[in-house]
Amino acid sequence: MIVSIMNDFDKKIREVTGTYLKTSSIEIIQVNVGTPCDNRCVHCHIQAGPDRTEIMDSRTVHLVLRAARNAKPKLIDITGGAPEPTPLRLHKNRKKRRP
């Protein structure tokens, strides 16, 4: 499936190579669910903390889950602050890894 939305990077790849970037499989999907967290760690790559309120909305959660079902990755890495405080409870949808 080729996505019709092209950003500047996609356009440059097409210009240079004459084609789109393609993959035969996706092994990991990393999902950043939001920035709320009980801690404020200096090493946090998204600067999560108790005063941050950005959270993935339910429409996006459904889109992510649909994309994951279609891509069949080996791993879905849920990140972004602490997933537990988010009201969406995306982390509750996890299943055992497939062999």
Contacts in CASP RR format, 6 or more apart in sequence:
PFRMAT RR
TARGET T0000
AUTHOR 0000-0000-0000
METHOD contacts of the structure
MODEL  1
MIVSIMNDFDKKIREVTGTYLKTSSIEIIQVNVGTPCDNRCVHCHIQAGP
DRTEIMDSRTVHLVLRAARNAKPKLIDITGGAPEPTPLRLHKNRKKRRP
2 20 0 8 1.000
6 14 0 8 1.000
10 20 0 8 1.000
10 21 0 8 1.000
13 19 0 8 1.000
13 20 0 8 1.000
13 21 0 8 1.000
14 20 0 8 1.000
25 71 0 8 1.000
26 71 0 8 1.000
26 72 0 8 1.000
26 73 0 8 1.000
27 73 0 8 1.000
27 74 0 8 1.000
27 75 0 8 1.000
28 73 0 8 1.000
28 74 0 8 1.000
28 75 0 8 1.000
28 76 0 8 1.000
28 77 0 8 1.000
29 64 0 8 1.000
29 67 0 8 1.000
29 68 0 8 1.000
29 71 0 8 1.000
29 73 0 8 1.000
29 75 0 8 1.000
29 76 0 8 1.000
29 77 0 8 1.000
30 76 0 8 1.000
30 77 0 8 1.000
30 79 0 8 1.000
31 56 0 8 1.000
31 64 0 8 1.000
31 76 0 8 1.000
31 77 0 8 1.000
31 78 0 8 1.000
31 79 0 8 1.000
31 90 0 8 1.000
32 46 0 8 1.000
32 56 0 8 1.000
32 79 0 8 1.000
32 80 0 8 1.000
33 55 0 8 1.000
33 56 0 8 1.000
33 61 0 8 1.000
33 78 0 8 1.000
33 79 0 8 1.000
33 80 0 8 1.000
33 81 0 8 1.000
33 83 0 8 1.000
33 86 0 8 1.000
33 88 0 8 1.000
33 90 0 8 1.000
33 91 0 8 1.000
34 46 0 8 1.000
34 48 0 8 1.000
34 52 0 8 1.000
34 54 0 8 1.000
34 55 0 8 1.000
34 56 0 8 1.000
34 80 0 8 1.000
34 81 0 8 1.000
34 86 0 8 1.000
35 46 0 8 1.000
35 47 0 8 1.000
35 48 0 8 1.000
35 49 0 8 1.000
35 52 0 8 1.000
35 53 0 8 1.000
35 54 0 8 1.000
35 55 0 8 1.000
35 80 0 8 1.000
35 81 0 8 1.000
36 48 0 8 1.000
36 49 0 8 1.000
36 50 0 8 1.000
36 52 0 8 1.000
36 53 0 8 1.000
36 54 0 8 1.000
36 55 0 8 1.000
36 81 0 8 1.000
36 82 0 8 1.000
36 85 0 8 1.000
36 86 0 8 1.000
37 44 0 8 1.000
37 48 0 8 1.000
37 49 0 8 1.000
37 50 0 8 1.000
37 52 0 8 1.000
37 80 0 8 1.000
37 81 0 8 1.000
37 82 0 8 1.000
37 85 0 8 1.000
38 49 0 8 1.000
38 50 0 8 1.000
38 82 0 8 1.000
38 85 0 8 1.000
39 48 0 8 1.000
39 49 0 8 1.000
39 50 0 8 1.000
39 82 0 8 1.000
40 48 0 8 1.000
40 49 0 8 1.000
40 50 0 8 1.000
41 48 0 8 1.000
44 81 0 8 1.000
46 79 0 8 1.000
46 80 0 8 1.000
46 81 0 8 1.000
48 80 0 8 1.000
48 81 0 8 1.000
48 82 0 8 1.000
49 81 0 8 1.000
52 81 0 8 1.000
55 86 0 8 1.000
55 87 0 8 1.000
55 88 0 8 1.000
56 64 0 8 1.000
56 86 0 8 1.000
56 88 0 8 1.000
56 90 0 8 1.000
57 88 0 8 1.000
58 88 0 8 1.000
61 88 0 8 1.000
61 90 0 8 1.000
64 90 0 8 1.000
65 93 0 8 1.000
68 76 0 8 1.000
74 97 0 8 1.000
74 98 0 8 1.000
75 97 0 8 1.000
76 94 0 8 1.000
78 90 0 8 1.000
78 91 0 8 1.000
78 94 0 8 1.000
83 90 0 8 1.000
83 91 0 8 1.000
84 91 0 8 1.000
END
